[in-house]
């Protein structure tokens, strides 16, 4: 299954240095995440050790701020 996201989302994902490999049909290309739900807020925590322009450190947590990765989770729960 090939993962796809909206063109607008791809357009605003300007800092991707991984050539959007998360959209291929290989699940190993998806960044590993951990999802936390607090009331009405869903937080996607990054479990990757590699550098990423969208990884935001908040205390000890590393939050994924990638618009493409967030849409993939919302659409496919991956």
LOKEMI-818605 format. One record per atom (N, C-alpha, C, O): residue number from 1; residue in three letters; atom name; x, y, z. Coordinates in pm, 1 decimal. Example, Ala and Ser with C-alpha at 12.3 -4.5 7.8 and 13.67 -1.06 7.14 Angstrom:
<nodes>
<1; "ALA"; "N"; <1319.0; -569.0; 780.0>>
<1; "ALA"; "CA"; <1230.0; -450.0; 780.0>>
<1; "ALA"; "C"; <1320.0; -330.0; 780.0>>
<1; "ALA"; "O"; <1423.6; -331.9; 846.5>>
<2; "SER"; "N"; <1285.0; -225.0; 708.0>>
<2; "SER"; "CA"; <1367.0; -106.0; 714.0>>
<2; "SER"; "C"; <1290.0; 3.0; 787.0>>
<2; "SER"; "O"; <1340.9; 113.8; 803.9>>
</nodes>
This chain:
<nodes>
<1; "UNK"; "N"; <84.4; -118.2; 0.0>>
<1; "UNK"; "CA"; <0.0; 0.0; 0.0>>
<1; "UNK"; "C"; <88.4; 123.8; 0.0>>
<1; "UNK"; "O"; <176.2; 138.9; 85.0>>
<2; "UNK"; "N"; <65.0; 209.4; -93.2>>
<2; "UNK"; "CA"; <141.7; 334.1; -99.2>>
<2; "UNK"; "C"; <67.4; 441.1; -20.6>>
<2; "UNK"; "O"; <-52.2; 462.5; -40.1>>
<3; "UNK"; "N"; <138.7; 506.9; 67.0>>
<3; "UNK"; "CA"; <79.6; 612.9; 148.1>>
<3; "UNK"; "C"; <84.1; 744.1; 70.9>>
<3; "UNK"; "O"; <186.1; 778.0; 10.8>>
<4; "UNK"; "N"; <-25.8; 817.3; 72.6>>
<4; "UNK"; "CA"; <-29.6; 945.9; 3.8>>
<4; "UNK"; "C"; <-84.3; 1053.1; 97.1>>
<4; "UNK"; "O"; <-162.0; 1025.2; 188.4>>
<5; "UNK"; "N"; <-42.3; 1174.4; 72.1>>
<5; "UNK"; "CA"; <-92.3; 1289.6; 147.4>>
<5; "UNK"; "C"; <-132.7; 1398.0; 47.7>>
<5; "UNK"; "O"; <-95.8; 1393.9; -69.7>>
<6; "UNK"; "N"; <-206.1; 1491.2; 95.6>>
<6; "UNK"; "CA"; <-254.9; 1601.9; 14.1>>
<6; "UNK"; "C"; <-138.3; 1685.3; -40.1>>
<6; "UNK"; "O"; <-35.9; 1700.6; 26.5>>
<7; "UNK"; "N"; <-154.5; 1738.5; -160.5>>
<7; "UNK"; "CA"; <-48.0; 1820.7; -220.8>>
<7; "UNK"; "C"; <-16.1; 1944.1; -137.0>>
<7; "UNK"; "O"; <99.1; 1987.2; -131.3>>
<8; "UNK"; "N"; <-115.5; 2000.1; -73.3>>
<8; "UNK"; "CA"; <-92.2; 2118.2; 10.9>>
<8; "UNK"; "C"; <-1.9; 2081.6; 127.1>>
<8; "UNK"; "O"; <87.5; 2158.2; 163.3>>
<9; "UNK"; "N"; <-24.6; 1964.9; 185.9>>
<9; "UNK"; "CA"; <61.0; 1919.1; 296.0>>
<9; "UNK"; "C"; <204.0; 1902.6; 248.4>>
<9; "UNK"; "O"; <297.6; 1943.7; 317.0>>
<10; "UNK"; "N"; <221.5; 1843.1; 132.1>>
<10; "UNK"; "CA"; <357.4; 1827.4; 78.4>>
<10; "UNK"; "C"; <422.5; 1962.8; 53.3>>
<10; "UNK"; "O"; <542.4; 1979.6; 75.7>>
<11; "UNK"; "N"; <345.0; 2057.8; 7.4>>
<11; "UNK"; "CA"; <398.5; 2190.6; -21.6>>
<11; "UNK"; "C"; <446.3; 2261.6; 105.2>>
<11; "UNK"; "O"; <544.1; 2336.2; 101.0>>
<12; "UNK"; "N"; <378.0; 2238.9; 218.2>>
<12; "UNK"; "CA"; <420.7; 2307.3; 340.9>>
<12; "UNK"; "C"; <527.1; 2228.5; 417.7>>
<12; "UNK"; "O"; <582.6; 2278.2; 515.7>>
<13; "UNK"; "N"; <555.3; 2106.6; 373.3>>
<13; "UNK"; "CA"; <663.0; 2027.9; 433.9>>
<13; "UNK"; "C"; <792.5; 2065.5; 362.8>>
<13; "UNK"; "O"; <845.7; 1988.8; 282.5>>
<14; "UNK"; "N"; <840.9; 2182.3; 393.3>>
<14; "UNK"; "CA"; <954.8; 2239.0; 319.1>>
<14; "UNK"; "C"; <1091.0; 2196.1; 371.3>>
<14; "UNK"; "O"; <1191.5; 2213.8; 302.4>>
<15; "UNK"; "N"; <1096.5; 2140.0; 491.9>>
<15; "UNK"; "CA"; <1226.1; 2108.8; 552.0>>
<15; "UNK"; "C"; <1261.8; 1960.2; 545.2>>
<15; "UNK"; "O"; <1355.1; 1916.6; 612.6>>
<16; "UNK"; "N"; <1189.3; 1881.9; 464.9>>
<16; "UNK"; "CA"; <1216.3; 1738.0; 456.2>>
<16; "UNK"; "C"; <1347.9; 1714.7; 381.7>>
<16; "UNK"; "O"; <1365.2; 1759.1; 268.2>>
<17; "UNK"; "N"; <1439.4; 1644.8; 447.1>>
<17; "UNK"; "CA"; <1566.8; 1611.5; 384.2>>
<17; "UNK"; "C"; <1572.5; 1463.0; 347.2>>
<17; "UNK"; "O"; <1675.6; 1413.5; 301.6>>
<18; "UNK"; "N"; <1461.1; 1393.0; 367.2>>
<18; "UNK"; "CA"; <1457.4; 1248.9; 341.4>>
<18; "UNK"; "C"; <1383.7; 1215.2; 212.2>>
<18; "UNK"; "O"; <1347.5; 1099.7; 190.0>>
<19; "UNK"; "N"; <1361.3; 1313.9; 127.8>>
<19; "UNK"; "CA"; <1299.2; 1295.4; -3.7>>
<19; "UNK"; "C"; <1163.1; 1224.7; 5.6>>
<19; "UNK"; "O"; <1126.4; 1147.5; -82.9>>
<20; "UNK"; "N"; <1089.9; 1251.6; 112.6>>
<20; "UNK"; "CA"; <953.8; 1200.2; 132.7>>
<20; "UNK"; "C"; <944.4; 1048.1; 122.0>>
<20; "UNK"; "O"; <847.1; 995.9; 67.5>>
<21; "UNK"; "N"; <1044.6; 976.8; 173.4>>
<21; "UNK"; "CA"; <1042.0; 830.5; 167.6>>
<21; "UNK"; "C"; <926.6; 771.9; 249.5>>
<21; "UNK"; "O"; <892.0; 655.0; 232.2>>
<22; "UNK"; "N"; <868.2; 850.1; 336.2>>
<22; "UNK"; "CA"; <757.3; 800.8; 417.7>>
<22; "UNK"; "C"; <634.3; 767.0; 334.0>>
<22; "UNK"; "O"; <543.9; 698.9; 382.5>>
<23; "UNK"; "N"; <629.5; 812.7; 210.6>>
<23; "UNK"; "CA"; <514.4; 785.6; 124.6>>
<23; "UNK"; "C"; <529.4; 659.5; 39.8>>
<23; "UNK"; "O"; <438.9; 626.1; -36.6>>
<24; "UNK"; "N"; <639.6; 590.6; 51.5>>
<24; "UNK"; "CA"; <656.5; 468.5; -26.9>>
<24; "UNK"; "C"; <574.2; 356.3; 35.2>>
<24; "UNK"; "O"; <513.1; 373.9; 140.6>>
<25; "UNK"; "N"; <573.0; 242.0; -30.4>>
<25; "UNK"; "CA"; <493.3; 130.1; 18.7>>
<25; "UNK"; "C"; <569.2; 42.3; 118.4>>
<25; "UNK"; "O"; <524.7; -67.5; 151.6>>
<26; "UNK"; "N"; <681.7; 90.4; 164.9>>
<26; "UNK"; "CA"; <760.5; 13.0; 261.1>>
<26; "UNK"; "C"; <744.6; 72.3; 401.6>>
<26; "UNK"; "O"; <792.9; 182.4; 427.8>>
<27; "UNK"; "N"; <677.5; 0.6; 491.8>>
<27; "UNK"; "CA"; <656.7; 54.1; 627.3>>
<27; "UNK"; "C"; <786.1; 89.2; 700.1>>
<27; "UNK"; "O"; <785.5; 174.0; 789.2>>
<28; "UNK"; "N"; <897.2; 24.9; 663.2>>
<28; "UNK"; "CA"; <1024.8; 54.8; 730.4>>
<28; "UNK"; "C"; <1069.5; 197.6; 704.1>>
<28; "UNK"; "O"; <1152.7; 250.0; 778.2>>
<29; "UNK"; "N"; <1016.5; 262.2; 600.7>>
<29; "UNK"; "CA"; <1054.2; 399.8; 570.5>>
<29; "UNK"; "C"; <984.7; 502.5; 658.8>>
<29; "UNK"; "O"; <1025.2; 618.7; 662.8>>
<30; "UNK"; "N"; <880.9; 460.5; 729.0>>
<30; "UNK"; "CA"; <810.8; 553.4; 817.6>>
<30; "UNK"; "C"; <891.8; 576.9; 944.5>>
<30; "UNK"; "O"; <946.9; 482.9; 1001.7>>
<31; "UNK"; "N"; <899.0; 701.1; 988.0>>
<31; "UNK"; "CA"; <964.0; 730.6; 1114.7>>
<31; "UNK"; "C"; <886.5; 661.5; 1226.2>>
<31; "UNK"; "O"; <763.5; 657.9; 1224.3>>
<32; "UNK"; "N"; <957.5; 607.8; 1321.2>>
<32; "UNK"; "CA"; <892.7; 542.7; 1435.2>>
<32; "UNK"; "C"; <837.8; 651.2; 1527.3>>
<32; "UNK"; "O"; <907.5; 746.2; 1562.7>>
<33; "UNK"; "N"; <712.1; 634.9; 1564.8>>
<33; "UNK"; "CA"; <647.5; 733.3; 1651.8>>
<33; "UNK"; "C"; <576.2; 664.3; 1766.6>>
<33; "UNK"; "O"; <554.7; 543.1; 1766.1>>
<34; "UNK"; "N"; <540.8; 744.4; 1863.5>>
<34; "UNK"; "CA"; <460.5; 701.2; 1977.2>>
<34; "UNK"; "C"; <353.5; 808.8; 1993.1>>
<34; "UNK"; "O"; <384.9; 927.6; 2001.0>>
<35; "UNK"; "N"; <229.4; 767.8; 1997.8>>
<35; "UNK"; "CA"; <119.5; 863.6; 2001.8>>
<35; "UNK"; "C"; <68.2; 877.2; 2144.7>>
<35; "UNK"; "O"; <44.5; 777.4; 2212.7>>
<36; "UNK"; "N"; <51.4; 1000.3; 2189.3>>
<36; "UNK"; "CA"; <-3.2; 1029.6; 2321.9>>
<36; "UNK"; "C"; <-129.5; 1113.1; 2302.8>>
<36; "UNK"; "O"; <-131.1; 1208.4; 2224.9>>
<37; "UNK"; "N"; <-233.3; 1076.7; 2373.6>>
<37; "UNK"; "CA"; <-358.1; 1153.4; 2365.7>>
<37; "UNK"; "C"; <-387.3; 1213.0; 2502.3>>
<37; "UNK"; "O"; <-399.2; 1141.6; 2601.8>>
<38; "UNK"; "N"; <-398.5; 1344.2; 2505.3>>
<38; "UNK"; "CA"; <-429.1; 1418.1; 2626.6>>
<38; "UNK"; "C"; <-556.3; 1497.0; 2601.5>>
<38; "UNK"; "O"; <-554.4; 1596.3; 2528.8>>
<39; "UNK"; "N"; <-666.7; 1454.1; 2660.6>>
<39; "UNK"; "CA"; <-797.0; 1517.2; 2638.8>>
<39; "UNK"; "C"; <-825.5; 1524.3; 2488.9>>
<39; "UNK"; "O"; <-849.1; 1421.0; 2426.3>>
<40; "UNK"; "N"; <-823.7; 1642.7; 2430.9>>
<40; "UNK"; "CA"; <-854.3; 1657.7; 2288.9>>
<40; "UNK"; "C"; <-729.8; 1679.8; 2204.4>>
<40; "UNK"; "O"; <-741.2; 1709.0; 2085.4>>
<41; "UNK"; "N"; <-611.9; 1666.9; 2262.6>>
<41; "UNK"; "CA"; <-487.1; 1692.8; 2191.4>>
<41; "UNK"; "C"; <-414.2; 1560.7; 2166.8>>
<41; "UNK"; "O"; <-396.3; 1480.5; 2258.5>>
<42; "UNK"; "N"; <-372.8; 1539.3; 2043.1>>
<42; "UNK"; "CA"; <-291.9; 1422.4; 2009.8>>
<42; "UNK"; "C"; <-149.5; 1469.8; 1986.0>>
<42; "UNK"; "O"; <-125.5; 1560.6; 1906.4>>
<43; "UNK"; "N"; <-56.2; 1408.2; 2055.0>>
<43; "UNK"; "CA"; <84.2; 1444.6; 2044.0>>
<43; "UNK"; "C"; <159.9; 1326.8; 1984.5>>
<43; "UNK"; "O"; <148.6; 1214.2; 2033.0>>
<44; "UNK"; "N"; <236.7; 1352.6; 1879.7>>
<44; "UNK"; "CA"; <316.3; 1248.3; 1816.0>>
<44; "UNK"; "C"; <461.0; 1265.1; 1859.6>>
<44; "UNK"; "O"; <525.9; 1363.8; 1825.0>>
<45; "UNK"; "N"; <510.6; 1169.4; 1934.8>>
<45; "UNK"; "CA"; <647.8; 1173.9; 1982.7>>
<45; "UNK"; "C"; <736.5; 1093.1; 1889.5>>
<45; "UNK"; "O"; <702.2; 981.5; 1850.3>>
<46; "UNK"; "N"; <849.1; 1149.9; 1855.2>>
<46; "UNK"; "CA"; <944.0; 1087.6; 1763.5>>
<46; "UNK"; "C"; <1033.0; 990.8; 1840.6>>
<46; "UNK"; "O"; <1088.0; 1026.0; 1944.9>>
<47; "UNK"; "N"; <1047.0; 868.9; 1789.2>>
<47; "UNK"; "CA"; <1133.2; 768.9; 1851.7>>
<47; "UNK"; "C"; <1262.0; 747.4; 1772.1>>
<47; "UNK"; "O"; <1343.2; 661.5; 1806.5>>
<48; "UNK"; "N"; <1280.0; 825.2; 1666.4>>
<48; "UNK"; "CA"; <1398.4; 811.4; 1581.6>>
<48; "UNK"; "C"; <1519.9; 877.8; 1647.0>>
<48; "UNK"; "O"; <1508.2; 980.5; 1713.8>>
<49; "UNK"; "N"; <1635.0; 817.4; 1626.1>>
<49; "UNK"; "CA"; <1758.4; 876.8; 1677.3>>
<49; "UNK"; "C"; <1823.8; 966.7; 1572.2>>
<49; "UNK"; "O"; <1907.0; 1051.1; 1605.5>>
<50; "UNK"; "N"; <1786.4; 948.9; 1446.8>>
<50; "UNK"; "CA"; <1845.5; 1028.0; 1338.0>>
<50; "UNK"; "C"; <1802.4; 1174.2; 1347.0>>
<50; "UNK"; "O"; <1698.5; 1206.9; 1404.4>>
<51; "UNK"; "N"; <1883.2; 1259.5; 1289.9>>
<51; "UNK"; "CA"; <1849.7; 1401.2; 1284.6>>
<51; "UNK"; "C"; <1733.5; 1424.2; 1189.9>>
<51; "UNK"; "O"; <1723.0; 1360.1; 1085.2>>
<52; "UNK"; "N"; <1647.2; 1515.6; 1227.7>>
<52; "UNK"; "CA"; <1533.6; 1551.4; 1144.4>>
<52; "UNK"; "C"; <1501.0; 1697.6; 1170.7>>
<52; "UNK"; "O"; <1501.5; 1742.4; 1285.3>>
<53; "UNK"; "N"; <1473.3; 1770.5; 1065.6>>
<53; "UNK"; "CA"; <1441.6; 1912.5; 1079.8>>
<53; "UNK"; "C"; <1308.3; 1937.2; 1148.8>>
<53; "UNK"; "O"; <1280.2; 2049.7; 1190.0>>
<54; "UNK"; "N"; <1227.1; 1835.5; 1161.9>>
<54; "UNK"; "CA"; <1095.6; 1851.7; 1224.2>>
<54; "UNK"; "C"; <1089.2; 1799.0; 1367.0>>
<54; "UNK"; "O"; <984.1; 1806.2; 1430.8>>
<55; "UNK"; "N"; <1199.1; 1746.5; 1417.6>>
<55; "UNK"; "CA"; <1201.4; 1696.7; 1555.4>>
<55; "UNK"; "C"; <1215.9; 1815.1; 1650.8>>
<55; "UNK"; "O"; <1310.1; 1893.8; 1641.1>>
<56; "UNK"; "N"; <1121.2; 1825.5; 1742.2>>
<56; "UNK"; "CA"; <1120.2; 1935.7; 1838.5>>
<56; "UNK"; "C"; <1140.8; 1877.2; 1977.8>>
<56; "UNK"; "O"; <1064.5; 1790.7; 2020.8>>
<57; "UNK"; "N"; <1242.4; 1923.4; 2047.7>>
<57; "UNK"; "CA"; <1268.5; 1874.3; 2183.3>>
<57; "UNK"; "C"; <1196.5; 1962.9; 2284.1>>
<57; "UNK"; "O"; <1214.4; 2084.6; 2287.5>>
<58; "UNK"; "N"; <1115.0; 1898.2; 2365.5>>
<58; "UNK"; "CA"; <1044.2; 1967.4; 2473.5>>
<58; "UNK"; "C"; <1075.7; 1889.8; 2600.7>>
<58; "UNK"; "O"; <1017.0; 1784.8; 2626.9>>
<59; "UNK"; "N"; <1167.7; 1941.9; 2678.2>>
<59; "UNK"; "CA"; <1214.6; 1867.1; 2794.3>>
<59; "UNK"; "C"; <1283.6; 1741.4; 2745.9>>
<59; "UNK"; "O"; <1375.1; 1747.4; 2663.7>>
<60; "UNK"; "N"; <1238.8; 1625.3; 2798.0>>
<60; "UNK"; "CA"; <1295.7; 1497.9; 2754.7>>
<60; "UNK"; "C"; <1220.1; 1438.8; 2636.2>>
<60; "UNK"; "O"; <1265.6; 1341.1; 2576.6>>
<61; "UNK"; "N"; <1107.0; 1495.9; 2601.9>>
<61; "UNK"; "CA"; <1026.2; 1444.8; 2491.2>>
<61; "UNK"; "C"; <1074.8; 1501.9; 2359.1>>
<61; "UNK"; "O"; <1118.7; 1616.6; 2351.2>>
<62; "UNK"; "N"; <1066.0; 1419.8; 2256.1>>
<62; "UNK"; "CA"; <1098.1; 1463.7; 2120.2>>
<62; "UNK"; "C"; <969.2; 1453.0; 2039.4>>
<62; "UNK"; "O"; <921.0; 1343.3; 2011.4>>
<63; "UNK"; "N"; <915.1; 1567.0; 2002.8>>
<63; "UNK"; "CA"; <786.2; 1573.1; 1935.3>>
<63; "UNK"; "C"; <808.3; 1588.5; 1785.4>>
<63; "UNK"; "O"; <895.1; 1664.1; 1741.9>>
<64; "UNK"; "N"; <729.2; 1516.4; 1707.1>>
<64; "UNK"; "CA"; <737.1; 1524.2; 1561.6>>
<64; "UNK"; "C"; <649.3; 1639.0; 1514.5>>
<64; "UNK"; "O"; <529.3; 1641.4; 1541.7>>
<65; "UNK"; "N"; <708.8; 1733.6; 1444.3>>
<65; "UNK"; "CA"; <634.3; 1847.2; 1392.4>>
<65; "UNK"; "C"; <618.3; 1841.5; 1241.1>>
<65; "UNK"; "O"; <587.3; 1943.0; 1178.7>>
<66; "UNK"; "N"; <638.9; 1724.7; 1181.1>>
<66; "UNK"; "CA"; <631.6; 1711.0; 1036.0>>
<66; "UNK"; "C"; <485.9; 1704.2; 990.3>>
<66; "UNK"; "O"; <412.0; 1615.3; 1032.6>>
<67; "UNK"; "N"; <444.1; 1797.4; 904.3>>
<67; "UNK"; "CA"; <305.8; 1795.9; 855.8>>
<67; "UNK"; "C"; <271.7; 1668.1; 778.6>>
<67; "UNK"; "O"; <160.2; 1617.0; 789.8>>
<68; "UNK"; "N"; <366.1; 1616.7; 700.9>>
<68; "UNK"; "CA"; <341.3; 1495.1; 623.5>>
<68; "UNK"; "C"; <324.1; 1374.8; 715.2>>
<68; "UNK"; "O"; <232.7; 1294.6; 696.4>>
<69; "UNK"; "N"; <412.2; 1362.1; 814.7>>
<69; "UNK"; "CA"; <402.3; 1247.6; 907.8>>
<69; "UNK"; "C"; <273.2; 1254.7; 987.7>>
<69; "UNK"; "O"; <211.1; 1151.7; 1013.8>>
<70; "UNK"; "N"; <232.1; 1374.8; 1026.9>>
<70; "UNK"; "CA"; <107.4; 1390.9; 1103.0>>
<70; "UNK"; "C"; <-12.6; 1348.1; 1018.7>>
<70; "UNK"; "O"; <-103.2; 1281.5; 1068.8>>
<71; "UNK"; "N"; <-13.6; 1386.1; 891.6>>
<71; "UNK"; "CA"; <-125.6; 1346.9; 804.6>>
<71; "UNK"; "C"; <-126.8; 1196.2; 781.1>>
<71; "UNK"; "O"; <-234.0; 1135.8; 776.1>>
<72; "UNK"; "N"; <-9.8; 1134.8; 766.6>>
<72; "UNK"; "CA"; <-5.1; 989.9; 750.6>>
<72; "UNK"; "C"; <-64.6; 919.6; 871.7>>
<72; "UNK"; "O"; <-135.4; 819.8; 857.9>>
<73; "UNK"; "N"; <-35.8; 971.4; 989.7>>
<73; "UNK"; "CA"; <-94.4; 910.9; 1109.4>>
<73; "UNK"; "C"; <-246.0; 930.2; 1111.1>>
<73; "UNK"; "O"; <-320.2; 836.3; 1140.2>>
<74; "UNK"; "N"; <-291.5; 1049.5; 1080.4>>
<74; "UNK"; "CA"; <-435.5; 1077.9; 1082.7>>
<74; "UNK"; "C"; <-511.4; 992.5; 980.7>>
<74; "UNK"; "O"; <-619.3; 941.4; 1010.6>>
<75; "UNK"; "N"; <-455.7; 977.1; 861.4>>
<75; "UNK"; "CA"; <-525.9; 904.3; 755.4>>
<75; "UNK"; "C"; <-515.3; 752.4; 767.7>>
<75; "UNK"; "O"; <-613.0; 681.2; 744.5>>
<76; "UNK"; "N"; <-396.5; 702.6; 804.3>>
<76; "UNK"; "CA"; <-371.3; 559.0; 800.7>>
<76; "UNK"; "C"; <-343.7; 497.3; 937.7>>
<76; "UNK"; "O"; <-332.1; 375.3; 948.8>>
<77; "UNK"; "N"; <-333.1; 578.9; 1040.8>>
<77; "UNK"; "CA"; <-301.5; 530.4; 1177.1>>
<77; "UNK"; "C"; <-169.1; 451.5; 1180.6>>
<77; "UNK"; "O"; <-155.9; 352.5; 1252.5>>
<78; "UNK"; "N"; <-72.3; 498.3; 1101.0>>
<78; "UNK"; "CA"; <59.7; 435.7; 1099.2>>
<78; "UNK"; "C"; <163.5; 530.6; 1151.7>>
<78; "UNK"; "O"; <281.4; 495.9; 1158.0>>
</nodes>
